Amino acid sequence: MSDIPTHTRHCILYEFQLGNNASAAAHNIRAALGGDPVADRTCRDWFKRFREDDMSLEDRPRTGCPVESDIERIKVLIEDNPRLNARELSAMLGCNQSTINHHLHEIEKVNKLGTWVTHQLKPDNI
């Protein structure tokens, strides 16, 4: 849900149990901890979760593909068939096309004449 420290999540739960609203909770937490440890929107999200009887302070699992396994699978798929396009890779892995393009960029692959090749910034004529 968010990347806030566990003690801040405890504060949000405490404010919820006191019966405060999310905005007041965010204000009280900022006053107690100083700075800007939590946004009003974050408190509203956590309050919604608490109202659904989920008092867990752990993040919920996120949807989508795990990054490391995606990159490895992309490498294998384009080694097996370098003519696959990003749309086909997207359908095969169940990720959106922009994620596939981002991963291909990370592993320095570019599409040249319908084939994935390693992008080289410098010529090998030394």
Secondary structure as GFF3:
##gff-version 3
##sequence-region A 1 126
A	DSSP	alpha_helix	6	18	.	.	.	ID=ss1
A	DSSP	alpha_helix	22	33	.	.	.	ID=ss2
A	DSSP	alpha_helix	40	51	.	.	.	ID=ss3
A	DSSP	alpha_helix	67	80	.	.	.	ID=ss4
A	DSSP	alpha_helix	86	93	.	.	.	ID=ss5
A	DSSP	alpha_helix	97	106	.	.	.	ID=ss6
A	DSSP	beta_strand	109	112	.	.	.	ID=ss7
A	DSSP	beta_strand	115	118	.	.	.	ID=ss8
###
